[in-house]
Amino acid sequence: MKPFLTICRQLRSLNGFSVKPSPLVSFSTSPYLCGQKKKNSYEAVDQAKYSRLVRSVLSRGPVQTPESLFQEDDILYGPVSKHKAPEQEQLARVPQNWFPIFNEERNVKPHTSASAGPLKIPLQRNVTPSVTRILQQTMTPEQSFFLERWKQRMVLELGEDGFAEYTKNIFLQGRQFHEALESILSPQDNLKGTEEHLQCGYIKSVQHILKEINGVQALESAVQHEALKYIGLLDCVAEFQGKLCVIDWKTSEKPKPFIQDTYDNPLQVVAYMGAVNYDAHYSFQVQCGLIVVAYKDGSPAHPHFMDEELCSKYWAKWLLRLEEYTEKQKNQSIPKPD
């Protein structure tokens, strides 16, 4: 150690020579530090030239914002149609001439004797429009489109004559189904007739519903609303699970497990309800409705019960359809100028 210090003092005394401490050297096992550092390819880019290029591109048009993007979408694809919930659409339209569905002056429970048979008032055909006609004349464009498309598809598959035969058979089956139900629900029905009806798939389909029905008040009976000026022929008025209902029997080739699947049938039911409650031929008041969808293969029918609240909602929609029909009739009766 002493010889080394002596040599250092001698070297320090020489002119122009100095010994500086060496910086600490760190050792690493990483292979990236062993070789020469590679140059990044982006370092060779002319940054000034690149910046000018970016500025020139951005300066050609305004900076996009969410508002400007929506404006471009409007030009390319058209304005966005905002979907309204069914409840909001209904709130936007209310009947101009409101008339209640329920008659407070009438009793809910009928006071007819048990021995008296159900009412069967014949329908008088006159100039007064029927419920069926009003609903057909005021179908929405969507309903008309799908109905016409279905008809065209059936004509292509069956031909004109085949489609006419198909619709004839559908109406025939529906009439036979209603006649069978009328026979079963009438007090004069006999056991032999009941056994014959059970061979029908539609009757098998509604067996679990018939067990819940009693106190039949009307069958295939006409109704007329004097104030609102319409008529109709209802299927049945009876108690279902203890509630007096207007019952509408329907047949279908496909399942309809939800009331939305029945299209305008709820409007038909509440139209009959409102007419019954103000028709002088009926002494009672109906507060509920029931739609029964039966199936030809005998599978269990779907019952759609309508309580007072639901009936009131559909009644408002029925009044709108009635006003629309009345307005159309007025427009058609106005003579067009030459």
C-alpha positions as CSV (number, residue, x, y, z in Angstrom):
1,M,0.0,0.0,0.0
2,K,2.8,2.5,0.9
3,P,4.6,2.0,-2.5
4,F,1.4,2.7,-4.3
5,L,0.8,6.0,-2.3
6,T,4.4,7.1,-3.1
7,I,3.9,6.6,-6.8
8,C,0.7,8.6,-6.7
9,R,2.4,11.6,-5.0
10,Q,5.2,11.5,-7.5
11,L,2.8,11.5,-10.4
12,R,0.8,14.4,-8.9
13,S,3.9,16.5,-8.7
14,L,4.4,16.3,-12.4
15,N,3.1,19.2,-14.4
16,G,-0.1,18.6,-16.5
17,F,-1.0,15.4,-15.0
18,S,-3.8,14.8,-12.6
19,V,-5.5,11.7,-11.3
20,K,-9.3,11.9,-11.0
21,P,-11.4,9.3,-9.2
22,S,-13.0,6.9,-11.5
23,P,-16.8,6.8,-11.5
24,L,-18.5,3.8,-10.0
25,V,-19.2,1.1,-12.6
26,S,-22.3,-1.0,-12.1
27,F,-22.5,-4.5,-13.5
28,S,-25.7,-6.1,-14.8
29,T,-26.6,-9.5,-16.1
30,S,-29.1,-8.1,-18.6
31,P,-28.0,-8.9,-22.2
32,Y,-29.4,-5.5,-23.5
33,L,-26.7,-3.6,-21.6
34,C,-23.8,-5.6,-23.0
35,G,-24.0,-4.4,-26.5
36,Q,-24.3,-1.0,-28.1
37,K,-27.8,0.7,-27.7
38,K,-29.8,0.5,-30.9
39,K,-31.2,3.6,-32.4
40,N,-35.0,4.1,-32.4
41,S,-36.3,4.4,-36.0
42,Y,-38.5,7.3,-35.1
43,E,-35.5,9.4,-34.1
44,A,-34.6,9.7,-37.8
45,V,-38.0,11.3,-38.6
46,D,-37.9,15.0,-39.4
47,Q,-40.1,16.2,-36.5
48,A,-40.5,19.7,-37.8
49,K,-41.7,18.4,-41.2
50,Y,-44.1,15.9,-39.6
51,S,-45.6,18.6,-37.3
52,R,-46.2,20.9,-40.4
53,L,-48.0,18.0,-42.1
54,V,-50.3,17.3,-39.2
55,R,-51.2,21.0,-38.9
56,S,-52.0,21.2,-42.6
57,V,-54.3,18.2,-42.4
58,L,-56.2,19.5,-39.4
59,S,-56.5,23.0,-40.8
60,R,-58.5,21.7,-43.8
61,G,-61.8,21.5,-41.8
62,P,-63.2,22.2,-38.4
63,V,-62.5,19.9,-35.5
64,Q,-65.2,17.3,-35.1
65,T,-67.4,17.5,-32.1
66,P,-70.3,15.2,-30.9
67,E,-72.8,17.8,-32.3
68,S,-71.1,17.9,-35.7
69,L,-71.0,14.1,-35.9
70,F,-74.8,13.9,-35.2
71,Q,-75.3,16.5,-38.0
72,E,-73.3,14.4,-40.4
73,D,-75.4,11.3,-39.4
74,D,-78.6,13.2,-40.1
75,I,-77.3,14.1,-43.6
76,L,-76.2,10.5,-44.3
77,Y,-78.9,8.4,-42.6
78,G,-81.7,10.9,-41.8
79,P,-82.9,12.1,-38.5
80,V,-83.1,9.7,-35.6
81,S,-86.7,8.8,-34.7
82,K,-87.0,8.6,-31.0
83,H,-89.0,5.6,-29.7
84,K,-91.9,6.4,-27.4
85,A,-93.1,4.0,-24.8
86,P,-96.7,2.8,-25.3
87,E,-97.8,4.6,-22.1
88,Q,-96.3,7.8,-23.4
89,E,-98.0,7.5,-26.7
90,Q,-101.3,6.9,-25.0
91,L,-100.8,9.9,-22.7
92,A,-100.2,12.0,-25.8
93,R,-103.7,11.1,-27.2
94,V,-106.9,11.3,-25.1
95,P,-110.5,10.9,-26.2
96,Q,-112.1,14.2,-26.9
97,N,-115.6,13.0,-26.0
98,W,-115.1,10.9,-22.8
99,F,-117.8,8.5,-21.8
100,P,-117.4,6.1,-18.9
101,I,-117.3,2.4,-19.3
102,F,-119.0,1.6,-16.0
103,N,-122.5,2.5,-15.1
104,E,-122.7,3.5,-11.4
105,E,-126.5,3.2,-11.4
106,R,-126.4,-0.5,-11.9
107,N,-125.6,-3.4,-9.6
108,V,-122.5,-5.5,-10.2
109,K,-124.3,-8.8,-9.4
110,P,-127.2,-9.8,-11.6
111,H,-130.5,-10.3,-9.8
112,T,-132.1,-12.7,-12.3
113,S,-133.4,-16.0,-11.0
114,A,-131.4,-19.2,-11.4
115,S,-134.2,-20.8,-13.5
116,A,-134.2,-18.1,-16.1
117,G,-132.1,-18.9,-19.2
118,P,-129.3,-16.7,-20.5
119,L,-130.3,-13.8,-22.7
120,K,-130.1,-14.3,-26.5
121,I,-131.0,-11.0,-28.0
122,P,-130.9,-11.1,-31.9
123,L,-128.8,-8.6,-33.7
124,Q,-130.7,-6.1,-35.7
125,R,-128.8,-5.1,-38.8
126,N,-129.1,-1.4,-39.5
127,V,-127.0,1.7,-40.4
128,T,-125.4,1.7,-36.9
129,P,-121.8,0.5,-37.3
130,S,-120.7,-2.7,-35.6
131,V,-117.7,-3.1,-33.3
132,T,-116.0,-5.4,-35.8
133,R,-116.5,-2.9,-38.6
134,I,-115.1,0.0,-36.6
135,L,-112.0,-2.0,-35.7
136,Q,-111.4,-3.1,-39.3
137,Q,-111.8,0.4,-40.6
138,T,-109.3,1.9,-38.1
139,M,-106.5,-0.6,-38.2
140,T,-103.0,0.9,-38.0
141,P,-100.8,1.0,-41.1
142,E,-98.6,-1.6,-39.5
143,Q,-101.6,-4.0,-38.9
144,S,-102.8,-3.5,-42.5
145,F,-99.3,-4.1,-43.9
146,F,-98.8,-7.4,-42.0
147,L,-102.3,-8.6,-42.8
148,E,-101.9,-7.9,-46.5
149,R,-98.4,-9.6,-46.5
150,W,-99.9,-12.7,-44.8
151,K,-102.7,-12.8,-47.4
152,Q,-100.3,-12.5,-50.3
153,R,-98.1,-15.2,-48.9
154,M,-101.1,-17.6,-48.4
155,V,-102.3,-16.9,-52.0
156,L,-98.8,-17.8,-53.3
157,E,-98.9,-21.0,-51.4
158,L,-102.5,-22.0,-51.9
159,G,-103.6,-20.1,-55.0
160,E,-106.7,-17.8,-55.1
161,D,-109.2,-20.7,-55.0
162,G,-107.2,-22.5,-52.3
163,F,-107.0,-19.4,-50.1
164,A,-110.8,-18.8,-50.5
165,E,-111.4,-22.4,-49.4
166,Y,-109.0,-22.0,-46.5
167,T,-110.7,-18.8,-45.1
168,K,-114.1,-20.5,-45.6
169,N,-113.0,-23.5,-43.5
170,I,-111.6,-21.1,-40.8
171,F,-114.9,-19.3,-40.5
172,L,-116.8,-22.6,-40.5
173,Q,-114.6,-24.0,-37.7
174,G,-115.1,-20.9,-35.6
175,R,-118.8,-21.0,-36.0
176,Q,-119.0,-24.7,-35.1
177,F,-116.8,-23.9,-32.0
178,H,-119.2,-21.2,-30.9
179,E,-122.2,-23.3,-31.5
180,A,-120.7,-26.1,-29.4
181,L,-119.9,-23.7,-26.5
182,E,-123.4,-22.3,-26.7
183,S,-124.8,-25.8,-26.4
184,I,-122.6,-26.7,-23.5
185,L,-123.2,-23.5,-21.5
186,S,-127.0,-23.6,-22.1
187,P,-129.0,-25.2,-19.3
188,Q,-130.9,-27.3,-21.9
189,D,-127.7,-29.1,-22.9
190,N,-127.8,-32.9,-22.6
191,L,-125.1,-35.4,-21.8
192,K,-125.1,-37.0,-25.2
193,G,-124.4,-33.6,-26.9
194,T,-121.6,-32.9,-24.4
195,E,-119.9,-36.2,-25.3
196,E,-120.1,-35.4,-29.0
197,H,-118.6,-31.9,-28.4
198,L,-115.7,-33.4,-26.5
199,Q,-114.5,-34.9,-29.8
200,C,-113.7,-31.4,-31.0
201,G,-110.1,-30.3,-30.4
202,Y,-111.2,-26.7,-29.6
203,I,-113.6,-28.0,-26.9
204,K,-110.9,-30.2,-25.4
205,S,-108.7,-27.1,-25.3
206,V,-111.1,-25.1,-23.2
207,Q,-112.1,-27.8,-20.7
208,H,-110.1,-26.3,-17.9
209,I,-111.7,-22.9,-18.5
210,L,-115.2,-24.2,-18.6
211,K,-114.8,-25.7,-15.1
212,E,-114.3,-22.1,-13.8
213,I,-117.4,-20.7,-15.5
214,N,-120.8,-20.5,-14.0
215,G,-123.8,-18.1,-13.7
216,V,-124.2,-17.6,-17.5
217,Q,-126.2,-14.5,-18.2
218,A,-126.0,-14.1,-22.0
219,L,-125.0,-16.2,-25.0
220,E,-124.5,-14.9,-28.6
221,S,-126.5,-11.8,-27.6
222,A,-126.7,-8.4,-29.3
223,V,-125.7,-5.2,-27.5
224,Q,-126.2,-1.6,-28.5
225,H,-124.6,1.6,-27.1
226,E,-127.2,4.3,-27.6
227,A,-124.9,7.2,-26.6
228,L,-121.9,6.2,-28.6
229,K,-123.8,4.7,-31.6
230,Y,-122.4,1.2,-32.2
231,I,-123.7,-2.3,-32.0
232,G,-122.2,-5.8,-31.5
233,L,-122.8,-9.5,-30.9
234,L,-121.0,-10.7,-27.8
235,D,-120.1,-14.4,-27.2
236,C,-120.9,-14.8,-23.5
237,V,-121.5,-13.0,-20.2
238,A,-120.8,-15.3,-17.2
239,E,-118.9,-15.5,-14.0
240,F,-115.3,-16.6,-14.2
241,Q,-113.6,-17.3,-10.9
242,G,-116.4,-15.3,-9.2
243,K,-116.1,-12.3,-11.5
244,L,-118.8,-11.3,-13.9
245,C,-117.1,-11.0,-17.3
246,V,-117.7,-10.5,-21.0
247,I,-116.1,-13.6,-22.4
248,D,-114.7,-13.7,-26.0
249,W,-113.9,-17.1,-27.4
250,K,-111.1,-17.1,-30.0
251,T,-109.5,-19.9,-32.1
252,S,-105.8,-19.8,-33.2
253,E,-103.4,-21.9,-35.2
254,K,-100.4,-20.7,-33.1
255,P,-100.0,-20.1,-29.4
256,K,-101.0,-16.7,-28.0
257,P,-99.8,-16.8,-24.3
258,F,-99.8,-13.0,-23.9
259,I,-102.7,-10.6,-24.2
260,Q,-100.6,-8.5,-26.6
261,D,-100.8,-11.5,-29.0
262,T,-104.5,-11.0,-29.4
263,Y,-104.2,-7.7,-31.2
264,D,-107.6,-5.8,-31.1
265,N,-109.5,-8.4,-29.2
266,P,-109.2,-6.5,-25.9
267,L,-110.8,-3.5,-27.6
268,Q,-113.6,-5.7,-28.8
269,V,-114.2,-7.0,-25.3
270,V,-114.3,-3.5,-23.6
271,A,-116.6,-2.2,-26.4
272,Y,-119.1,-5.0,-25.6
273,M,-118.7,-4.2,-21.8
274,G,-119.5,-0.6,-22.3
275,A,-122.5,-1.4,-24.4
276,V,-123.8,-4.0,-21.9
277,N,-123.5,-1.5,-19.0
278,Y,-125.8,1.0,-20.8
279,D,-128.0,-1.3,-22.8
280,A,-131.6,-1.3,-21.5
281,H,-131.9,-5.1,-22.2
282,Y,-129.4,-5.8,-19.5
283,S,-130.1,-5.1,-15.8
284,F,-126.6,-5.8,-14.5
285,Q,-123.1,-4.3,-14.9
286,V,-120.0,-6.0,-16.1
287,Q,-116.7,-4.9,-14.7
288,C,-114.2,-7.5,-16.1
289,G,-113.3,-9.2,-19.4
290,L,-111.9,-12.5,-20.5
291,I,-110.4,-13.6,-23.8
292,V,-110.0,-17.4,-24.3
293,V,-107.7,-18.6,-27.1
294,A,-108.5,-22.2,-28.0
295,Y,-106.3,-24.5,-30.2
296,K,-107.4,-27.1,-32.7
297,D,-104.9,-29.8,-31.4
298,G,-106.6,-29.7,-28.0
299,S,-103.6,-28.1,-26.2
300,P,-104.7,-26.1,-23.1
301,A,-106.3,-22.7,-24.1
302,H,-104.8,-19.5,-22.9
303,P,-107.1,-17.3,-20.8
304,H,-106.4,-13.6,-20.7
305,F,-108.3,-12.0,-17.7
306,M,-108.9,-8.3,-17.8
307,D,-109.6,-6.6,-14.5
308,E,-111.2,-3.2,-14.0
309,E,-108.0,-1.2,-14.3
310,L,-106.9,-3.0,-17.5
311,C,-110.4,-2.6,-19.0
312,S,-110.3,1.1,-18.3
313,K,-107.0,1.5,-20.2
314,Y,-108.4,-0.4,-23.2
315,W,-111.6,1.5,-23.1
316,A,-109.7,4.8,-23.6
317,K,-108.1,3.2,-26.7
318,W,-111.5,2.0,-28.0
319,L,-112.9,5.6,-27.7
320,L,-110.0,6.8,-29.8
321,R,-110.7,4.2,-32.5
322,L,-114.4,5.2,-32.4
323,E,-113.6,8.8,-32.8
324,E,-111.2,8.0,-35.7
325,Y,-113.9,6.0,-37.4
326,T,-116.4,8.8,-37.0
327,E,-114.0,11.3,-38.4
328,K,-113.3,9.1,-41.5
329,Q,-117.0,8.8,-42.1
330,K,-117.4,12.6,-42.0
331,N,-114.6,13.1,-44.4
332,Q,-116.0,10.5,-46.9
333,S,-119.5,12.2,-46.7
334,I,-118.1,15.6,-47.6
335,P,-118.5,16.2,-51.4
336,K,-115.3,16.9,-53.1
337,P,-115.1,20.2,-55.2
338,D,-115.1,19.8,-58.9
